[in-house]
Amino acid sequence: ENDTVVLASSTHLKGSARFEFIRDLADTLQGRIYLARDLETDTECVVKEAWKRLVHSNLSRSNTRVPEDFLSERSMILDLTANCAVQSLVRAICAWDEDNCYFYAMEVCRGELFDYINHVHQVKLRAFAQEEALKPQQTMTQRTPWMRTIQSMFRQLCEGVRWLH
């Protein structure tokens, strides 16, 4: 059983052969998450794996019951991607099954929002917050690049939440 669902692909590479697995990112309750390179597009992506025996038994790797439903999760991200509903949501690349595991690949979503803000502005959040707390609070009359960045992120978050509801 090696079923493959591919979204917008023009290559002959199928399933795991399409990806170069770079490193493990995390262990999940029922499998692993990997950082990989999509050999078709030469871009980094994330591949999520779940072991079939755990998915079908609703058990975790430590043999406890889990509420996760990998197949529903995979189906949802594939449907959201196929419908191109919201630009700010991570998109699926493809999904496939192998003898012992289910997989899907998706775009990389790097880091946390505050990590991104800290990186872009080269300042630590705590230091920034403390510095701002000491300043007199005044209404800003001009939008700064930082404000435009935050507004753009906030709009994307709201758009995603609105669509999901």
C-alpha positions in Angstrom: 0.0 0.0 0.0 1.8 3.1 -1.2 -0.9 5.7 -1.9 0.3 9.2 -2.7 -1.6 12.5 -2.9 0.4 15.2 -4.6 -0.6 18.9 -4.8 0.7 20.9 -7.7 3.5 18.5 -8.6 5.2 17.9 -11.9 7.9 15.5 -11.0 8.2 11.7 -11.1 9.4 11.6 -7.5 6.8 10.0 -5.3 6.4 9.7 -1.5 9.6 9.6 0.5 11.8 9.6 -2.6 10.7 13.2 -3.2 12.4 14.3 0.0 15.9 14.4 1.5 15.4 14.0 5.3 17.8 16.5 7.0 17.1 15.9 10.7 14.5 15.0 13.3 12.6 18.0 14.7 10.5 16.3 17.3 9.0 13.1 18.5 5.2 13.1 18.5 2.8 10.9 20.3 2.5 8.6 17.3 5.6 9.2 15.2 8.1 11.9 14.3 8.4 15.3 12.6 11.4 15.8 10.3 13.0 18.8 8.6 13.4 17.8 4.9 14.3 19.2 1.5 11.7 18.9 -1.2 13.9 17.7 -4.1 11.3 19.0 -6.6 11.4 22.6 -5.5 14.8 22.6 -3.6 13.1 24.2 -0.6 13.0 23.1 3.1 9.8 21.6 4.3 8.4 19.6 7.3 7.4 16.0 7.0 5.1 14.5 9.7 5.1 10.8 10.2 2.7 8.6 12.1 2.9 4.9 12.7 -0.1 3.0 11.3 -0.4 0.6 14.3 -0.6 3.5 16.7 -3.0 5.5 14.6 -5.4 2.6 14.3 -5.2 1.7 18.0 -5.4 5.3 19.3 -2.3 4.7 21.3 0.9 6.7 21.8 4.4 5.5 21.6 4.3 5.0 25.4 1.1 2.9 25.1 -1.3 5.5 26.5 -4.6 6.5 24.9 -4.4 9.7 22.7 -7.0 11.9 21.3 -5.0 12.6 18.1 -6.4 11.6 14.8 -3.5 11.8 12.3 -5.6 10.8 9.3 -8.2 13.6 10.0 -5.4 16.1 10.5 -3.8 15.1 7.2 -7.1 15.2 5.4 -7.8 18.7 6.8 -4.5 20.2 5.7 -4.8 18.7 2.3 -8.3 20.1 1.9 -7.3 23.5 3.1 -4.4 23.6 0.7 -6.5 22.3 -2.2 -9.1 25.0 -1.6 -6.5 27.7 -1.3 -8.6 29.3 1.3 -6.2 31.4 3.3 -2.7 32.6 2.4 -1.5 32.8 5.9 -2.0 29.1 6.7 0.8 26.6 6.2 0.1 24.6 3.0 0.5 20.9 2.5 2.9 19.7 -0.2 1.8 16.0 -0.5 0.8 13.0 1.5 1.6 9.3 1.1 1.4 6.0 2.8 4.1 3.4 3.2 3.8 -0.1 4.7 4.1 0.9 8.3 3.6 4.7 8.3 1.4 7.5 7.1 3.1 10.8 6.0 2.4 14.3 4.9 4.7 17.1 3.9 4.0 20.8 4.5 5.7 24.1 4.3 8.0 25.2 7.0 6.7 27.7 9.6 9.7 29.0 11.3 9.8 29.9 15.0 7.5 31.8 17.2 6.1 35.3 16.5 8.1 36.9 19.3 11.3 35.1 18.1 10.7 36.6 14.7 10.2 40.1 16.1 13.3 39.7 18.2 15.3 38.5 15.3 14.1 41.2 12.9 14.7 44.0 15.4 17.9 42.6 17.0 16.6 43.2 20.5 15.5 40.9 23.3 11.8 41.1 24.2 12.3 41.6 27.9 14.8 44.5 27.3 12.5 46.0 24.8 9.5 45.8 27.1 11.5 47.3 30.0 12.8 50.1 27.9 9.3 50.9 26.6 7.8 50.8 30.1 10.1 53.6 31.2 9.1 55.9 28.3 6.2 58.4 28.5 3.3 56.9 26.7 2.3 59.0 23.7 0.1 58.4 20.7 2.3 57.7 17.7 1.6 60.0 14.7 3.7 58.1 12.2 3.6 54.4 11.4 7.1 52.9 11.8 8.4 49.8 10.0 8.0 47.8 13.2 4.4 48.9 13.4 3.8 47.9 9.8 5.3 44.5 10.4 3.2 43.8 13.5 0.0 45.0 11.7 0.7 42.7 8.8 1.3 39.7 11.1 -1.8 40.5 13.1 -3.9 40.8 9.9 -2.6 37.4 8.8 -3.4 35.8 12.2 -6.9 37.3 12.2 -7.6 36.2 8.6 -6.6 32.6 9.5 -8.8 32.6 12.6 -11.7 34.1 10.8 -11.5 31.5 8.0 -11.3 28.7 10.5 -14.4 29.9 12.3 
